[in-house]
Amino acid sequence: QVQLVESGGGLVQAGGSLRLSCAASGSIFRSKDMGWYRQAPGKRRELVAGIARSGSTNYSGSVKGRFTISRDNAKNTVYLQMNSLKPEDTAVYYCAAGSIVVLVSHVDYWGQGTQVTVSS
């Protein structure tokens, strides 16, 4: 199983911004939809955003208007731009790849996770 490589997590104050990156192998990137999930302490993993190979995007209602997902086909990389961060966004963020990435049962690959902490 090919690993998805995430980067960009860290500590930021409320109202600040972070940009997460996920680098995938070409075989995964060209054949799968990509997305991001997150898991906060004591909570189950939830979808944050997804992007299809067509470029069509989906967002959780809690992040819509603040987060933007995009993909760079030349770099086999998906990004999550996070603006206006809130303490409630604190979680481990996981890159995901699947045939239908917004459906967890169709996620085929997971990244190792990157910690995002938002202080108030």
Contacts in CASP RR format, 6 or more apart in sequence:
PFRMAT RR
TARGET T0000
AUTHOR 0000-0000-0000
METHOD contacts of the structure
MODEL  1
QVQLVESGGGLVQAGGSLRLSCAASGSIFRSKDMGWYRQAPGKRRELVAG
IARSGSTNYSGSVKGRFTISRDNAKNTVYLQMNSLKPEDTAVYYCAAGSI
VVLVSHVDYWGQGTQVTVSS
1 109 0 8 1.000
2 24 0 8 1.000
2 25 0 8 1.000
2 27 0 8 1.000
2 28 0 8 1.000
2 109 0 8 1.000
3 109 0 8 1.000
3 111 0 8 1.000
3 112 0 8 1.000
4 22 0 8 1.000
4 23 0 8 1.000
4 24 0 8 1.000
4 28 0 8 1.000
4 95 0 8 1.000
4 96 0 8 1.000
4 97 0 8 1.000
4 109 0 8 1.000
4 110 0 8 1.000
4 111 0 8 1.000
4 112 0 8 1.000
5 22 0 8 1.000
5 23 0 8 1.000
5 24 0 8 1.000
5 111 0 8 1.000
5 112 0 8 1.000
6 20 0 8 1.000
6 21 0 8 1.000
6 22 0 8 1.000
6 93 0 8 1.000
6 94 0 8 1.000
6 95 0 8 1.000
6 111 0 8 1.000
6 112 0 8 1.000
6 113 0 8 1.000
6 114 0 8 1.000
7 20 0 8 1.000
7 21 0 8 1.000
7 22 0 8 1.000
7 23 0 8 1.000
7 114 0 8 1.000
8 18 0 8 1.000
8 19 0 8 1.000
8 20 0 8 1.000
8 21 0 8 1.000
8 114 0 8 1.000
9 18 0 8 1.000
9 20 0 8 1.000
9 93 0 8 1.000
9 114 0 8 1.000
9 115 0 8 1.000
9 116 0 8 1.000
10 18 0 8 1.000
10 114 0 8 1.000
10 115 0 8 1.000
10 116 0 8 1.000
10 117 0 8 1.000
11 117 0 8 1.000
11 118 0 8 1.000
11 119 0 8 1.000
12 18 0 8 1.000
12 85 0 8 1.000
12 116 0 8 1.000
12 117 0 8 1.000
12 118 0 8 1.000
12 119 0 8 1.000
13 118 0 8 1.000
13 119 0 8 1.000
13 120 0 8 1.000
14 85 0 8 1.000
14 86 0 8 1.000
14 87 0 8 1.000
14 118 0 8 1.000
14 119 0 8 1.000
14 120 0 8 1.000
15 83 0 8 1.000
15 84 0 8 1.000
15 85 0 8 1.000
15 86 0 8 1.000
15 118 0 8 1.000
16 83 0 8 1.000
16 84 0 8 1.000
16 85 0 8 1.000
16 118 0 8 1.000
17 81 0 8 1.000
17 82 0 8 1.000
17 83 0 8 1.000
17 84 0 8 1.000
17 85 0 8 1.000
18 82 0 8 1.000
18 85 0 8 1.000
18 116 0 8 1.000
19 79 0 8 1.000
19 80 0 8 1.000
19 81 0 8 1.000
19 82 0 8 1.000
20 36 0 8 1.000
20 79 0 8 1.000
20 80 0 8 1.000
20 82 0 8 1.000
20 93 0 8 1.000
20 95 0 8 1.000
20 114 0 8 1.000
20 116 0 8 1.000
21 77 0 8 1.000
21 78 0 8 1.000
21 79 0 8 1.000
22 34 0 8 1.000
22 35 0 8 1.000
22 36 0 8 1.000
22 77 0 8 1.000
22 78 0 8 1.000
22 79 0 8 1.000
22 80 0 8 1.000
22 95 0 8 1.000
22 111 0 8 1.000
23 75 0 8 1.000
23 76 0 8 1.000
23 77 0 8 1.000
24 32 0 8 1.000
24 34 0 8 1.000
24 76 0 8 1.000
24 77 0 8 1.000
24 78 0 8 1.000
24 95 0 8 1.000
24 97 0 8 1.000
24 109 0 8 1.000
25 76 0 8 1.000
26 76 0 8 1.000
28 76 0 8 1.000
28 97 0 8 1.000
28 109 0 8 1.000
29 71 0 8 1.000
29 73 0 8 1.000
29 76 0 8 1.000
29 77 0 8 1.000
29 97 0 8 1.000
30 53 0 8 1.000
30 73 0 8 1.000
30 76 0 8 1.000
32 53 0 8 1.000
32 97 0 8 1.000
32 98 0 8 1.000
32 99 0 8 1.000
32 101 0 8 1.000
32 108 0 8 1.000
32 109 0 8 1.000
33 50 0 8 1.000
33 51 0 8 1.000
33 52 0 8 1.000
33 53 0 8 1.000
33 97 0 8 1.000
33 98 0 8 1.000
33 99 0 8 1.000
33 100 0 8 1.000
33 101 0 8 1.000
33 102 0 8 1.000
34 50 0 8 1.000
34 51 0 8 1.000
34 69 0 8 1.000
34 71 0 8 1.000
34 78 0 8 1.000
34 95 0 8 1.000
34 96 0 8 1.000
34 97 0 8 1.000
34 98 0 8 1.000
34 101 0 8 1.000
35 47 0 8 1.000
35 48 0 8 1.000
35 49 0 8 1.000
35 50 0 8 1.000
35 51 0 8 1.000
35 69 0 8 1.000
35 78 0 8 1.000
35 95 0 8 1.000
35 96 0 8 1.000
35 97 0 8 1.000
35 101 0 8 1.000
35 102 0 8 1.000
36 47 0 8 1.000
36 48 0 8 1.000
36 49 0 8 1.000
36 50 0 8 1.000
36 69 0 8 1.000
36 78 0 8 1.000
36 80 0 8 1.000
36 93 0 8 1.000
36 94 0 8 1.000
36 95 0 8 1.000
36 96 0 8 1.000
37 45 0 8 1.000
37 46 0 8 1.000
37 47 0 8 1.000
37 48 0 8 1.000
37 93 0 8 1.000
37 94 0 8 1.000
37 96 0 8 1.000
37 104 0 8 1.000
38 45 0 8 1.000
38 46 0 8 1.000
38 48 0 8 1.000
38 89 0 8 1.000
38 91 0 8 1.000
38 92 0 8 1.000
38 93 0 8 1.000
38 94 0 8 1.000
38 116 0 8 1.000
39 45 0 8 1.000
39 46 0 8 1.000
39 91 0 8 1.000
39 92 0 8 1.000
39 94 0 8 1.000
40 88 0 8 1.000
40 90 0 8 1.000
40 91 0 8 1.000
40 92 0 8 1.000
43 91 0 8 1.000
45 94 0 8 1.000
45 104 0 8 1.000
46 60 0 8 1.000
47 58 0 8 1.000
47 60 0 8 1.000
47 102 0 8 1.000
47 104 0 8 1.000
48 59 0 8 1.000
48 60 0 8 1.000
48 63 0 8 1.000
48 67 0 8 1.000
48 80 0 8 1.000
48 93 0 8 1.000
49 57 0 8 1.000
49 58 0 8 1.000
49 59 0 8 1.000
49 60 0 8 1.000
49 63 0 8 1.000
49 67 0 8 1.000
49 68 0 8 1.000
49 69 0 8 1.000
49 80 0 8 1.000
50 57 0 8 1.000
50 58 0 8 1.000
50 59 0 8 1.000
50 69 0 8 1.000
50 101 0 8 1.000
50 102 0 8 1.000
51 57 0 8 1.000
51 58 0 8 1.000
51 69 0 8 1.000
51 70 0 8 1.000
51 71 0 8 1.000
51 78 0 8 1.000
51 101 0 8 1.000
52 101 0 8 1.000
55 71 0 8 1.000
57 69 0 8 1.000
58 102 0 8 1.000
59 65 0 8 1.000
59 67 0 8 1.000
59 69 0 8 1.000
62 88 0 8 1.000
63 82 0 8 1.000
63 89 0 8 1.000
66 82 0 8 1.000
66 83 0 8 1.000
66 84 0 8 1.000
66 85 0 8 1.000
67 80 0 8 1.000
67 81 0 8 1.000
67 82 0 8 1.000
67 83 0 8 1.000
68 80 0 8 1.000
68 81 0 8 1.000
68 83 0 8 1.000
69 78 0 8 1.000
69 79 0 8 1.000
69 80 0 8 1.000
69 81 0 8 1.000
70 78 0 8 1.000
70 79 0 8 1.000
70 81 0 8 1.000
71 77 0 8 1.000
71 78 0 8 1.000
71 79 0 8 1.000
72 78 0 8 1.000
72 79 0 8 1.000
78 95 0 8 1.000
80 93 0 8 1.000
82 89 0 8 1.000
82 116 0 8 1.000
85 116 0 8 1.000
85 118 0 8 1.000
86 118 0 8 1.000
87 118 0 8 1.000
87 119 0 8 1.000
87 120 0 8 1.000
88 118 0 8 1.000
89 116 0 8 1.000
89 118 0 8 1.000
90 116 0 8 1.000
90 117 0 8 1.000
90 118 0 8 1.000
91 116 0 8 1.000
92 113 0 8 1.000
92 114 0 8 1.000
92 115 0 8 1.000
92 116 0 8 1.000
93 113 0 8 1.000
93 114 0 8 1.000
93 115 0 8 1.000
93 116 0 8 1.000
94 110 0 8 1.000
94 111 0 8 1.000
94 112 0 8 1.000
94 113 0 8 1.000
95 110 0 8 1.000
95 111 0 8 1.000
95 113 0 8 1.000
96 107 0 8 1.000
96 109 0 8 1.000
96 110 0 8 1.000
96 111 0 8 1.000
97 107 0 8 1.000
97 108 0 8 1.000
97 109 0 8 1.000
98 106 0 8 1.000
98 107 0 8 1.000
98 108 0 8 1.000
98 109 0 8 1.000
99 106 0 8 1.000
99 108 0 8 1.000
100 106 0 8 1.000
101 107 0 8 1.000
END
